[in-house]
Amino acid sequence: MAVRHTAWRTWGMVAVMAGALLAAPASRAVAQDPTPVRIGLTYAPGTKPGVLVTPIVGPGADSIRAILLRDFDYGDRLTVIAADGEAAPNGALNYALYAKLGAAAVVQATITPTGALHVAVHDVAGARVMSVGDFPLPTPAFGADWRMTIHGAADEVERWITGQSGIAKTRIAFERGGQLWTVDSDGANPRAIPGTEGGLSPDWHPSGRYITYADLGADGSHIVVRDLGAGSNRRVSNRGGTNITPSFSPDGNTIVFASGDDGTDLYLVSPFESGAPHRISAGRGSLNASPSFSPDGRRIAFTSGRLGHPEVYITDADGTNADLLTTSGFGDQLYRSNPDWSPDGRKVAFQSQINGVFQVMTIGVSDRNVQGLTSEGRNEDPSWSPDSRHLVFTSTRSGTKQLWVLDTETYRTRQLTFGASARMAAWSSRFGAVK
């Protein structure tokens, strides 16, 4: 599974901070994956088959059912059906009744004596069990790992029904109050990451174990890799001057970032081995930043001011064959920046200034077709989900900067974070998808 890549997300901030840094002297447990009996039916794109989750009995049953229902709803590929006066099923399911309710599939979950979540998906039209799987629930109940296991079950059920895995078993990293945070894809469990004070522009390693970010400390800016499991930091570049907007390659073996003393260029460096960074761009004094790898790792989208204003370019991973992606012809200002390449390789999301306000857009890599996605408030810093359908972005539509999630097919949005301002989001791969 290709990981989505994020960068330091506001180009104006890049320019301001880069200028300040250039002028200043340098001074200082994943749950087990189930094996389904068989994969079920698939549905054509654009359809939303109805799914009904029967009541569950046992410890934490109400919470488990609520999480499953919310995950199916947020995935935007299923229509969640709520039946009035529901009771726990006794014996064989009444397929005819569920068909009248509009359900194409019924999800029946039980908690086994060994503490696993046993899930069976019924094909209503075929009046049969379609797929089954067991998901061992870790302890303690209601903890972060426990919830992530249920998210994984929801993702598998979505795959059994639609052929596409869900995105519930993921997290989003972001900046809040001068520190990096993570939050589950459904908005639960927001928590600060210790040791990341001064961190900006996080990006996830495909394994989900590490994040890389720009550390703006008293001794300048540096690129850091944080081991979330061990709780340790590693500085991966000792270059002076400006070091910002790091992004992992899809295989996790390389970081691309922006660095420089007179403008910024793109550099490659190993995240885990010693070695000097290798420059791959020649900006000749312009700002080049916010890189994002293509899912095959062969190309990089980035923002460059080489034309005198920010535009999005694509270059080969070795820095050759740079090509302008966001050509003129849309928007009222020549200001396009902060690209993020979709995991399926088809589109690049970016922010564009319209009537003096940033809005989120996508552009087709092959056909260059542009799609505007937002219009309410200021919207910036887009980051793709693993299914290449959803984007998380920063928006002021609620009055303060918060993270919002948008379904690019239906334009449905939901608020992800609340409370103190949040920005610079980066969506992880599905946890457990990469070993």
C-alpha positions as CSV (number, residue, x, y, z in Angstrom):
1,M,0.0,0.0,0.0
2,A,1.4,3.3,-1.0
3,V,1.7,5.9,1.7
4,R,0.4,9.4,1.3
5,H,3.0,12.1,1.7
6,T,2.7,15.4,3.4
7,A,4.9,18.5,3.6
8,W,5.0,21.8,5.5
9,R,1.7,23.0,4.2
10,T,1.5,26.7,3.8
11,W,3.7,28.2,1.1
12,G,3.5,31.7,2.6
13,M,4.7,30.3,5.9
14,V,7.5,28.5,4.0
15,A,8.6,31.8,2.5
16,V,8.5,33.7,5.8
17,M,10.2,31.1,7.9
18,A,12.8,30.3,5.3
19,G,13.7,34.0,5.1
20,A,13.9,34.2,8.9
21,L,16.0,31.1,9.1
22,L,18.3,32.1,6.3
23,A,19.0,35.4,8.0
24,A,19.6,33.9,11.5
25,P,23.0,32.3,12.4
26,A,22.9,28.6,13.4
27,S,23.6,28.4,17.1
28,R,22.7,25.4,18.7
29,A,1.2,-3.5,18.9
30,V,-0.6,-4.3,15.8
31,A,-3.6,-6.8,16.1
32,Q,-3.5,-10.0,14.1
33,D,-5.1,-9.9,10.6
34,P,-8.0,-12.3,10.2
35,T,-8.3,-14.8,7.4
36,P,-11.8,-14.6,5.9
37,V,-13.5,-17.8,4.7
38,R,-14.1,-16.1,1.3
39,I,-14.4,-12.7,-0.3
40,G,-17.9,-11.6,-0.9
41,L,-19.7,-9.6,-3.6
42,T,-18.4,-6.5,-5.2
43,Y,-20.4,-3.4,-6.2
44,A,-19.9,-1.0,-9.1
45,P,-18.3,2.4,-8.3
46,G,-20.8,5.0,-7.3
47,T,-23.2,2.6,-5.6
48,K,-23.6,2.5,-1.8
49,P,-25.0,-0.9,-0.8
50,G,-27.0,-0.8,2.4
51,V,-25.5,-2.5,5.5
52,L,-27.2,-3.3,8.8
53,V,-25.2,-4.2,11.9
54,T,-27.2,-6.5,14.3
55,P,-26.9,-5.8,18.0
56,I,-23.9,-7.3,19.8
57,V,-23.9,-9.0,23.2
58,G,-21.0,-9.0,25.6
59,P,-18.3,-6.8,27.2
60,G,-18.1,-3.5,25.4
61,A,-20.7,-4.6,22.8
62,D,-22.4,-1.2,22.5
63,S,-19.1,0.6,21.9
64,I,-18.0,-2.0,19.4
65,R,-21.2,-1.6,17.4
66,A,-21.1,2.2,17.6
67,I,-17.5,2.2,16.2
68,L,-18.4,-0.2,13.4
69,L,-21.4,1.9,12.4
70,R,-19.4,5.1,12.5
71,D,-16.6,3.6,10.4
72,F,-19.0,2.4,7.7
73,D,-20.6,5.8,7.6
74,Y,-17.3,7.7,7.4
75,G,-16.0,5.4,4.7
76,D,-18.7,6.8,2.3
77,R,-19.0,3.5,0.4
78,L,-21.9,2.0,2.4
79,T,-25.3,3.2,3.4
80,V,-25.8,2.4,7.1
81,I,-29.3,1.2,7.9
82,A,-30.8,1.7,11.4
83,A,-33.8,-0.5,12.1
84,D,-36.3,0.6,14.8
85,G,-36.9,-1.6,17.8
86,E,-33.8,-3.7,17.1
87,A,-33.2,-6.8,19.2
88,A,-30.5,-9.3,19.3
89,P,-31.1,-12.0,16.6
90,N,-32.2,-15.3,17.9
91,G,-31.5,-18.2,15.5
92,A,-31.5,-17.7,11.7
93,L,-31.6,-14.2,10.3
94,N,-34.8,-13.0,8.6
95,Y,-33.3,-12.2,5.2
96,A,-36.6,-11.2,3.7
97,L,-37.1,-8.5,6.5
98,Y,-33.6,-7.2,5.9
99,A,-34.2,-7.0,2.2
100,K,-37.3,-4.9,2.8
101,L,-35.2,-2.5,4.9
102,G,-32.8,-2.0,2.0
103,A,-29.9,-4.0,3.3
104,A,-27.6,-5.7,0.8
105,A,-25.5,-7.1,3.6
106,V,-26.0,-7.8,7.3
107,V,-23.0,-7.7,9.7
108,Q,-23.3,-10.0,12.7
109,A,-20.6,-9.7,15.4
110,T,-20.1,-11.7,18.6
111,I,-17.5,-11.7,21.3
112,T,-15.9,-15.1,21.7
113,P,-15.0,-16.7,25.1
114,T,-11.3,-16.1,24.2
115,G,-11.9,-12.4,23.8
116,A,-11.9,-12.1,20.0
117,L,-14.4,-10.3,17.9
118,H,-16.0,-12.8,15.5
119,V,-17.6,-11.1,12.5
120,A,-19.9,-12.7,9.9
121,V,-21.2,-10.9,6.8
122,H,-24.4,-12.1,5.3
123,D,-25.3,-11.7,1.7
124,V,-29.0,-10.7,1.9
125,A,-30.0,-11.4,-1.7
126,G,-28.2,-14.8,-1.6
127,A,-29.5,-15.6,1.9
128,R,-26.1,-16.9,2.9
129,V,-23.0,-16.2,5.0
130,M,-20.6,-14.4,2.7
131,S,-17.4,-14.0,4.7
132,V,-16.3,-14.5,8.3
133,G,-13.2,-13.5,10.3
134,D,-11.9,-13.3,13.8
135,F,-10.2,-10.2,15.3
136,P,-8.4,-10.8,18.6
137,L,-9.2,-7.9,20.9
138,P,-6.2,-6.6,22.9
139,T,-6.4,-5.4,26.5
140,P,-7.3,-3.1,28.1
141,A,-10.7,-2.8,26.6
142,F,-11.5,0.6,25.2
143,G,-7.8,1.4,24.9
144,A,-6.2,2.8,21.7
145,D,-5.1,-0.7,20.4
146,W,-8.6,-2.1,21.2
147,R,-10.3,0.6,19.2
148,M,-7.8,0.1,16.3
149,T,-8.6,-3.6,16.1
150,I,-12.3,-2.8,15.7
151,H,-11.4,-0.2,13.0
152,G,-9.5,-3.0,11.3
153,A,-12.5,-5.2,11.4
154,A,-14.6,-2.5,9.9
155,D,-12.1,-2.1,7.1
156,E,-12.2,-5.8,6.3
157,V,-15.9,-5.9,6.3
158,E,-16.0,-3.0,3.9
159,R,-13.6,-4.9,1.6
160,W,-15.7,-8.0,1.8
161,I,-18.8,-6.1,0.7
162,T,-17.4,-3.6,-1.8
163,G,-14.0,-4.9,-2.8
164,Q,-12.3,-1.8,-1.3
165,S,-10.8,-1.7,2.1
166,G,-11.9,1.0,4.5
167,I,-9.8,3.7,6.0
168,A,-10.7,3.4,9.6
169,K,-7.5,1.7,10.8
170,T,-5.5,4.9,10.2
171,R,-4.3,8.0,12.1
172,I,-3.7,11.6,11.2
173,A,-0.6,13.5,12.5
174,F,-0.8,17.2,12.8
175,E,0.6,20.3,14.6
176,R,-1.2,21.9,17.6
177,G,0.2,24.5,20.0
178,G,3.8,24.1,18.9
179,Q,3.8,20.3,19.2
180,L,2.9,17.3,17.0
181,W,-0.2,15.3,17.7
182,T,-2.0,12.3,16.4
183,V,-5.7,11.5,16.2
184,D,-7.6,8.4,15.0
185,S,-9.4,8.7,11.6
186,D,-12.8,9.0,13.4
187,G,-11.6,11.9,15.6
188,A,-11.1,9.8,18.7
189,N,-7.9,9.7,20.9
190,P,-6.2,13.0,20.1
191,R,-2.9,12.9,21.9
192,A,0.3,14.9,21.9
193,I,3.5,13.1,20.8
194,P,6.2,13.5,23.5
195,G,9.5,14.9,22.3
196,T,8.1,16.7,19.3
197,E,8.0,20.3,20.7
198,G,8.8,22.7,17.9
199,G,7.8,20.1,15.3
200,L,6.2,21.1,12.0
201,S,5.2,19.3,8.8
202,P,4.9,15.7,9.9
203,D,4.9,12.8,7.5
204,W,4.3,9.1,8.2
205,H,6.6,6.2,7.4
206,P,4.6,3.5,5.5
207,S,4.9,1.2,8.5
208,G,3.2,3.7,10.8
209,R,6.0,3.3,13.4
210,Y,7.9,6.5,12.5
211,I,7.2,10.0,11.6
212,T,9.5,12.6,10.1
213,Y,9.1,16.3,10.7
214,A,10.9,19.7,10.6
215,D,12.2,20.6,14.1
216,L,12.4,24.4,14.6
217,G,14.6,24.7,17.6
218,A,17.0,27.2,19.2
219,D,19.9,25.9,17.1
220,G,18.0,26.2,13.7
221,S,15.8,23.9,11.7
222,H,16.5,20.2,11.3
223,I,14.9,17.1,9.8
224,V,14.1,14.5,12.5
225,V,12.7,11.0,12.5
226,R,10.7,10.0,15.5
227,D,10.4,6.3,16.5
228,L,6.9,6.2,17.9
229,G,7.4,2.8,19.4
230,A,10.7,3.4,21.2
231,G,10.0,7.1,21.9
232,S,13.3,8.3,20.5
233,N,14.3,10.9,18.0
234,R,17.1,10.8,15.3
235,R,18.3,13.8,13.4
236,V,18.9,12.8,9.8
237,S,20.6,15.9,8.4
238,N,23.3,18.1,9.8
239,R,23.0,20.7,7.1
240,G,22.9,24.2,8.4
241,G,20.4,26.9,7.2
242,T,16.9,26.0,6.4
243,N,15.7,22.4,6.6
244,I,11.9,21.9,6.2
245,T,9.1,19.9,4.6
246,P,10.3,16.3,4.9
247,S,8.5,13.4,3.2
248,F,9.1,9.6,3.2
249,S,9.4,7.6,0.0
250,P,6.8,4.9,-0.5
251,D,9.3,2.2,0.5
252,G,10.3,4.2,3.6
253,N,14.0,4.1,2.7
254,T,14.4,7.7,1.7
255,I,13.3,11.1,2.9
256,V,13.1,14.1,0.5
257,F,13.2,17.6,2.1
258,A,13.9,21.2,1.4
259,S,17.2,22.8,2.5
260,G,19.3,25.8,1.6
261,D,21.1,29.0,2.5
262,D,20.0,31.1,-0.4
263,G,16.6,29.8,-1.4
264,T,15.9,26.1,-0.9
265,D,16.4,23.0,-3.0
266,L,15.3,19.4,-2.6
267,Y,17.6,16.9,-1.0
268,L,17.4,13.1,-0.5
269,V,18.7,11.4,2.6
270,S,18.4,8.0,4.3
271,P,16.2,8.1,7.4
272,F,18.0,5.3,9.2
273,E,21.6,5.3,7.9
274,S,24.4,7.7,8.1
275,G,25.2,9.7,5.0
276,A,25.2,13.2,3.6
277,P,22.0,14.5,1.9
278,H,22.1,14.5,-1.9
279,R,20.8,17.6,-3.7
280,I,18.4,16.8,-6.6
281,S,17.1,20.3,-7.7
282,A,18.7,23.5,-8.8
283,G,16.4,26.4,-7.9
284,R,19.0,29.1,-8.4
285,G,17.9,31.1,-5.3
286,S,14.2,30.3,-5.5
287,L,12.2,28.5,-2.9
288,N,11.6,24.8,-3.7
289,A,9.8,22.8,-1.0
290,S,6.8,20.7,0.0
291,P,7.8,17.5,-1.9
292,S,5.5,14.5,-2.3
293,F,6.5,11.2,-3.8
294,S,4.4,9.4,-6.5
295,P,3.2,6.0,-5.2
296,D,5.8,4.2,-7.3
297,G,8.6,6.4,-5.9
298,R,9.8,7.4,-9.4
299,R,8.6,11.0,-9.4
300,I,8.2,13.9,-6.9
301,A,5.6,16.7,-6.9
302,F,6.8,19.9,-5.3
303,T,6.2,23.6,-5.1
304,S,8.6,26.0,-6.7
305,G,8.8,29.8,-7.0
306,R,11.2,29.7,-10.0
307,L,8.6,31.6,-12.2
308,G,8.4,34.4,-9.6
309,H,5.3,32.8,-8.0
310,P,4.5,29.4,-6.4
311,E,3.4,26.6,-8.8
312,V,3.4,22.9,-8.6
313,Y,5.9,20.9,-10.6
314,I,6.7,17.2,-11.1
315,T,10.2,15.9,-11.4
316,D,11.9,12.5,-11.7
317,A,13.1,11.3,-8.4
318,D,16.7,12.1,-9.4
319,G,15.8,15.7,-10.1
320,T,15.7,15.5,-13.9
321,N,12.8,16.3,-16.2
322,A,11.1,19.0,-14.1
323,D,7.7,19.8,-15.6
324,L,5.1,22.4,-14.6
325,L,1.9,20.7,-13.5
326,T,-0.3,23.6,-12.5
327,T,-0.3,25.7,-15.7
328,S,-2.2,29.0,-16.0
329,G,-5.9,29.0,-16.8
330,F,-7.7,28.5,-13.4
331,G,-8.0,30.7,-10.3
332,D,-7.6,34.4,-10.2
333,Q,-4.1,34.5,-8.8
334,L,-0.9,32.6,-9.8
335,Y,-0.5,30.9,-6.4
336,R,-0.6,27.1,-6.3
337,S,1.3,25.2,-3.7
338,N,1.6,22.3,-1.1
339,P,1.0,19.3,-3.3
340,D,0.1,15.8,-2.1
341,W,0.2,12.9,-4.6
342,S,-2.7,10.4,-4.3
343,P,-1.8,6.8,-3.4
344,D,-3.4,5.6,-6.6
345,G,-1.1,7.9,-8.6
346,R,-3.9,9.6,-10.5
347,K,-4.2,13.0,-8.9
348,V,-2.3,15.6,-7.0
349,A,-4.1,17.7,-4.4
350,F,-2.9,21.2,-3.7
351,Q,-4.1,24.6,-2.5
352,S,-4.8,27.5,-4.8
353,Q,-5.5,31.2,-4.0
354,I,-9.0,32.3,-5.1
355,N,-10.2,35.8,-4.4
356,G,-7.3,36.1,-1.9
357,V,-8.3,32.9,0.0
358,F,-6.8,29.4,-0.2
359,Q,-9.0,26.6,-1.5
360,V,-8.3,22.9,-2.0
361,M,-8.1,21.5,-5.5
362,T,-7.0,18.4,-7.3
363,I,-5.4,18.0,-10.7
364,G,-5.2,14.9,-12.9
365,V,-1.6,13.8,-13.4
366,S,-2.3,12.6,-17.0
367,D,-5.2,14.8,-18.2
368,R,-4.4,17.9,-16.1
369,N,-8.2,18.3,-15.3
370,V,-8.7,20.5,-12.3
371,Q,-11.4,19.9,-9.7
372,G,-12.2,22.5,-7.0
373,L,-13.3,20.9,-3.7
374,T,-13.8,23.7,-1.2
375,S,-15.3,27.2,-1.1
376,E,-16.3,27.8,2.5
377,G,-13.7,29.6,4.6
378,R,-9.9,29.3,4.1
379,N,-8.9,25.7,3.2
380,E,-5.3,24.5,2.8
381,D,-2.8,21.7,3.4
382,P,-4.6,18.7,1.8
383,S,-3.4,15.2,2.6
384,W,-4.8,12.0,1.0
385,S,-6.2,9.0,2.8
386,P,-5.0,5.5,1.7
387,D,-8.1,4.9,-0.5
388,S,-7.3,8.0,-2.7
389,R,-10.9,9.2,-2.1
390,H,-10.7,11.2,1.1
391,L,-8.7,14.3,2.0
392,V,-7.9,15.8,5.3
393,F,-7.2,19.5,5.3
394,T,-7.0,22.6,7.5
395,S,-10.1,24.9,7.4
396,T,-11.4,28.0,9.1
397,R,-15.0,27.3,8.4
398,S,-15.8,26.6,12.0
399,G,-14.2,29.9,13.1
400,T,-10.8,28.5,14.1
401,K,-8.3,26.4,12.2
402,Q,-9.4,22.8,12.5
403,L,-8.9,19.6,10.5
404,W,-11.7,18.5,8.3
405,V,-12.2,15.4,6.1
406,L,-13.8,15.5,2.7
407,D,-15.1,12.8,0.4
408,T,-13.9,13.9,-3.1
409,E,-16.7,12.0,-4.8
410,T,-19.7,13.3,-2.9
411,Y,-18.1,16.5,-1.3
412,R,-19.4,15.4,2.1
413,T,-17.3,16.9,4.9
414,R,-16.9,16.2,8.6
415,Q,-14.9,18.0,11.3
416,L,-12.1,15.9,12.7
417,T,-10.5,18.0,15.4
418,F,-12.0,20.3,18.0
419,G,-10.6,22.7,20.7
420,A,-7.2,24.3,20.1
421,S,-6.3,25.2,16.5
422,A,-4.9,22.3,14.4
423,R,-3.1,22.3,11.1
424,M,-0.5,20.6,8.8
425,A,-2.2,17.2,8.7
426,A,-0.7,14.0,7.4
427,W,-2.7,10.8,6.9
428,S,-1.1,7.5,7.6
429,S,-1.2,4.3,5.7
430,R,-3.5,1.5,7.1
431,F,-1.8,0.2,10.2
432,G,-0.7,-3.4,9.7
433,A,-0.8,-3.1,5.9
434,V,3.0,-2.8,5.6
435,K,5.2,-5.3,7.5
